[in-house]
Amino acid sequence: MAYRVVWSPKALEDVDAIAAYIFRDSASYAATVVQRILDSSRKLSQLPISGPMVPEFNDGSIRELFAYTYRIIYQIQGNTVTIAAVIHGKRLLAQAHLETDEQDDRASKKYEL
């Protein structure tokens, strides 16, 4: 069964901020990191439970993948996987960082998914 992968507006903002921060030092590395994040997120359409549960939450539907030092936090709801946040691995995750109610299909156009 294929799952639909959507991005929350917050997660899109996170990727934009990560790219802008890295771009200050290296445009090519910024592109590489963003590409790794996108490649990792694409795998979720086939294997959404491949990522471990997020340790800060006791909820099997909230999981994460890693792309370099970044955590891709997502929630599985039915046949939809919502990418809720992308944060640096050293940051603590709080409920405020998650945004799974709003979904944004524009990521597929913005980042050529």
C-alpha positions in Angstrom: 0.0 0.0 0.0 1.4 3.4 -1.0 1.0 6.2 1.5 0.4 9.8 0.7 3.3 12.0 2.0 2.4 15.7 2.7 4.4 18.4 4.4 3.1 20.8 7.0 3.8 24.5 6.4 6.1 24.4 9.5 8.2 21.6 8.1 8.6 23.5 4.8 9.7 26.5 6.8 12.2 24.3 8.7 13.8 23.1 5.5 14.0 26.6 4.1 15.7 27.8 7.3 18.1 24.9 7.2 19.0 25.6 3.6 19.5 29.3 4.3 21.7 28.7 7.3 24.0 26.2 5.5 24.0 28.3 2.3 25.9 31.0 4.1 28.9 28.7 4.2 28.3 26.4 1.2 25.7 26.5 -1.5 26.6 23.0 -2.6 26.4 21.5 0.9 23.0 23.3 1.4 21.7 21.6 -1.7 23.1 18.3 -0.7 21.5 18.4 2.8 18.1 19.5 1.3 18.3 16.7 -1.2 19.0 14.1 1.5 16.0 15.3 3.5 13.8 15.1 0.4 15.2 11.6 -0.5 14.5 10.4 3.0 11.0 11.7 3.0 10.2 10.0 -0.4 10.9 6.6 1.2 8.0 7.2 3.6 5.4 6.5 0.8 6.4 2.9 0.9 7.9 2.3 4.3 6.4 4.7 6.8 7.1 2.6 9.9 10.8 2.3 8.9 11.7 5.1 11.2 11.8 4.7 15.0 9.3 6.2 17.3 10.2 9.7 18.6 11.6 9.1 22.1 10.1 12.4 23.4 6.5 11.1 22.8 4.8 7.9 23.7 2.9 7.6 20.5 3.6 5.0 17.8 2.2 7.2 15.1 5.0 9.8 15.6 8.2 8.7 14.1 11.5 10.1 12.8 14.1 9.6 10.2 17.6 11.1 10.1 19.2 13.0 7.3 22.7 13.9 8.3 22.3 15.6 11.7 18.6 16.5 11.0 15.6 14.8 12.4 12.6 14.4 10.0 9.6 14.1 12.4 6.5 12.7 10.9 3.1 11.3 11.9 1.2 8.4 10.3 -2.5 8.9 10.1 -4.4 6.3 8.1 -2.8 6.2 4.7 -1.3 9.7 5.0 2.2 10.5 6.3 2.5 14.1 7.4 6.0 15.5 7.8 5.6 17.8 10.8 9.0 19.2 11.5 12.7 19.0 10.5 15.0 19.9 13.3 18.6 19.6 14.2 19.4 16.4 16.1 20.7 18.3 19.1 17.5 20.3 19.6 14.9 18.9 22.0 11.6 18.3 20.5 8.5 19.8 22.1 4.9 19.4 21.1 5.0 23.0 19.9 7.4 21.9 17.1 4.9 19.5 15.6 2.3 20.7 13.1 0.4 17.8 11.7 -3.1 19.2 11.3 -2.3 21.5 8.4 -1.0 19.9 5.3 0.7 21.4 2.3 1.0 19.7 -1.0 3.1 22.6 -2.4 6.3 20.8 -1.2 6.0 18.6 -4.3 6.3 21.7 -6.5 8.7 23.7 -4.4 11.2 20.9 -4.0 10.3 18.8 -7.0 9.2 15.8 -5.1 
